[in-house]
């Protein structure tokens, strides 16, 4: 990215992914996006649309990872409930 001002702009994001290899192949991934600003989210959204269907804005940078952790924890509980005799 070219520097266009004397004050550098710092954009931060975390974008955990759900969907495995098949989702990547079929461009059906789901992204949980944490961004430093709404403008950053708007900037990366077109790129994410090319790789997946689900784009979930989660708030500030770091929030995407927190949502992914909660998703994995809920899945783990479901697995234990369904598969433990």
C-alpha positions as CSV (number, residue, x, y, z in Angstrom):
1,X,0.0,0.0,0.0
2,X,1.3,3.4,-0.9
3,X,1.8,6.0,1.9
4,X,-0.5,8.9,1.0
5,X,-0.1,11.0,4.2
6,X,2.4,11.9,6.8
7,X,0.3,10.1,9.4
8,X,0.2,6.4,8.8
9,X,-3.1,4.6,9.1
10,X,-3.1,1.3,10.9
11,X,-5.9,-1.1,10.1
12,X,-6.2,-4.2,12.2
13,X,-8.4,-7.3,11.7
14,X,-8.8,-10.9,12.6
15,X,-10.7,-13.1,10.3
16,X,-11.1,-16.7,11.5
17,X,-12.6,-19.1,8.9
18,X,-15.1,-21.9,9.1
19,X,-15.7,-24.3,6.2
20,X,-12.8,-26.6,5.8
21,X,-11.2,-27.6,2.4
22,X,-14.5,-28.2,0.6
23,X,-15.7,-24.7,1.6
24,X,-12.5,-23.2,0.3
25,X,-12.8,-25.1,-3.0
26,X,-16.4,-24.2,-3.5
27,X,-16.0,-20.6,-2.2
28,X,-18.6,-21.2,0.6
29,X,-16.4,-20.3,3.6
30,X,-17.8,-18.4,6.5
31,X,-15.7,-15.5,8.0
32,X,-16.0,-14.1,11.5
33,X,-14.5,-10.6,11.1
34,X,-13.2,-8.4,13.8
35,X,-11.9,-5.0,12.5
36,X,-10.4,-1.8,13.8
37,X,-13.0,0.3,12.0
38,X,-16.1,0.0,9.8
39,X,-14.0,1.4,6.9
40,X,-11.5,-1.5,7.3
41,X,-14.4,-3.9,7.1
42,X,-15.8,-2.3,4.0
43,X,-12.3,-2.5,2.4
44,X,-11.9,-6.2,2.9
45,X,-15.5,-7.3,2.3
46,X,-15.1,-7.6,-1.5
47,X,-12.2,-9.9,-1.0
48,X,-14.0,-12.1,1.5
49,X,-17.1,-12.3,-0.8
50,X,-14.8,-13.9,-3.5
51,X,-13.9,-16.7,-1.0
52,X,-17.1,-17.3,0.8
53,X,-20.7,-16.7,1.5
54,X,-21.0,-16.0,5.1
55,X,-19.4,-12.7,6.3
56,X,-20.2,-12.0,9.9
57,X,-19.1,-8.7,11.4
58,X,-18.2,-9.3,15.0
59,X,-17.0,-5.9,16.2
60,X,-13.5,-4.7,17.1
61,X,-10.2,-6.4,16.1
62,X,-10.0,-9.6,18.2
63,X,-13.7,-10.2,18.3
64,X,-13.7,-12.5,15.3
65,X,-11.4,-14.9,17.2
66,X,-13.6,-14.7,20.3
67,X,-16.7,-15.7,18.2
68,X,-14.8,-18.6,16.6
69,X,-13.8,-19.9,20.1
70,X,-17.4,-19.7,21.2
71,X,-18.5,-21.5,18.0
72,X,-16.0,-24.3,18.6
73,X,-17.0,-24.6,22.3
74,X,-20.7,-25.0,21.3
75,X,-19.7,-27.6,18.8
76,X,-17.7,-29.5,21.3
77,X,-20.7,-29.6,23.7
78,X,-22.9,-30.9,20.9
79,X,-20.5,-33.6,20.1
80,X,-20.3,-34.7,23.8
81,X,-24.1,-34.7,24.2
82,X,-24.8,-36.6,21.0
83,X,-22.1,-39.1,21.1
84,X,-21.6,-40.0,24.8
85,X,-23.8,-43.0,25.7
